[in-house]
Amino acid sequence: MTLFTRIASLLLLLSLSLPAAALTLNEAMAALGDAKASGHVGEMPNGYLGVVNASGQSAEIAHLINQARRAEYQKLAQQNGIKLSDVEAIAGQKALDKTPAGQYIQLQGEWRRK
């Protein structure tokens, strides 16, 4: 085995043993305020977050929080005997209404500063 092959093998092993830099839900929730304020994510009328400007971990933040929101929406729909889409629409409207001026919301498929 050549020196180059040994170094390459060692680097491969090291990269496989490093922990993933994935966010937890708590970390995503802690980062959400900054992600919204910096214009990376915004609220959509369907009750979920969308990526406005992909940067850093914005997609991962939106994905993790959307998973948690969906689970909560499903629970509420089940408890109240209504459709998931109705819960999503109600939550979406509330989120749009509560979004502070200067942050992004999606209206008719387009991102706009509120």
WOBEL-V670106 format. One line per field, one symbol per residue. phi: phi as a letter, one per 40 degrees, with the letter a starting at -180 (. if undefined). A space follows every 10 residues. Layout:
phi->???
//
This chain:
phi->.ccccccccc cccccccccc cccccccccc ccdcccccgc bacbccgbcb ccbcafbdcc dccccccccd cccccccccb gbcdcccdcc cccccccccc dgccbbbfgb cbcc
//
